[in-house]
């Protein structure tokens, strides 16, 4: 099997779905400009040349227009994959997302479907507070939306193909530091993750978590960049005889709570690592689930390790300080095992 970066795996998923289904099209800013990067992170590079500008549609800088057009097209039987350049700009289209896309199927009694995928790069990468937020946890609070958070090339391809084929609106968050450095653009502090990705068609069902590392002493649940930092921390802790089980939820809605509960029953401890803010975040929801459904198995309080409740600083030093690091994860694990 070829080894791909996450950006390449997403591109392959888009290409294969566009070849399989003529109703799939792409829409976003700078995604098909001749000689361009293929969007801000090279994901759509070459697709305009292959499929034409009728199916790879460049737009003005208007997230409201992008999402509104995509919703209307989805209602009419197309399967649009829309892209915003940074997840922070989802706020510009919040009415379309929260009051239209999320609710139209319910309000119509199932007569109207909205098979829309909205791709949104997430995470801090030295661009300052309006281009660095991790908003995926915010959208789990809006019924009617599905939320997907791939962390590996294999997962990214399989989950995106499932998202495109789903008849509901899906927000597909991709961490900017995980795209990989092949091609025209490389992110400072990016991680070069290469993974084997099958060339044949495959999908990964939404709502199934993946145990990325088996352990017996403590469970860590983490997504996107924090998953990889947790795996690095687990590797170092293993040298001291501490075996950490690391779980990647892969989708936040639907959410596979059973895999996490079963892990906690084994390890009796849970640490949730999240790049989103701590207060009212996704980590709090996971903690609440475990307290409600697996409290008797806990030997220590559930702990959340999140980004501090401040706007993401522009200073690289301060940005690194406020976001959970490998060192903070190691420290938290040791404190929970005392």
Secondary structure as GFF3:
##gff-version 3
##sequence-region A 1 338
A	DSSP	beta_strand	2	4	.	.	.	ID=ss1
A	DSSP	alpha_helix	6	20	.	.	.	ID=ss2
A	DSSP	beta_strand	24	28	.	.	.	ID=ss3
A	DSSP	alpha_helix	47	51	.	.	.	ID=ss4
A	DSSP	beta_strand	56	58	.	.	.	ID=ss5
A	DSSP	alpha_helix	63	75	.	.	.	ID=ss6
A	DSSP	beta_strand	79	84	.	.	.	ID=ss7
A	DSSP	three_ten_helix	87	93	.	.	.	ID=ss8
A	DSSP	alpha_helix	94	94	.	.	.	ID=ss9
A	DSSP	pi_helix	95	101	.	.	.	ID=ss10
A	DSSP	alpha_helix	104	107	.	.	.	ID=ss11
A	DSSP	beta_strand	117	122	.	.	.	ID=ss12
A	DSSP	three_ten_helix	129	131	.	.	.	ID=ss13
A	DSSP	three_ten_helix	136	141	.	.	.	ID=ss14
A	DSSP	beta_strand	146	149	.	.	.	ID=ss15
A	DSSP	alpha_helix	153	165	.	.	.	ID=ss16
A	DSSP	beta_strand	170	175	.	.	.	ID=ss17
A	DSSP	three_ten_helix	176	178	.	.	.	ID=ss18
A	DSSP	beta_strand	195	197	.	.	.	ID=ss19
A	DSSP	beta_strand	210	213	.	.	.	ID=ss20
A	DSSP	beta_strand	218	222	.	.	.	ID=ss21
A	DSSP	alpha_helix	224	238	.	.	.	ID=ss22
A	DSSP	beta_strand	244	248	.	.	.	ID=ss23
A	DSSP	beta_strand	251	253	.	.	.	ID=ss24
A	DSSP	alpha_helix	257	267	.	.	.	ID=ss25
A	DSSP	beta_strand	270	277	.	.	.	ID=ss26
A	DSSP	alpha_helix	282	294	.	.	.	ID=ss27
A	DSSP	three_ten_helix	295	297	.	.	.	ID=ss28
A	DSSP	beta_strand	303	307	.	.	.	ID=ss29
A	DSSP	alpha_helix	316	322	.	.	.	ID=ss30
A	DSSP	alpha_helix	326	337	.	.	.	ID=ss31
###
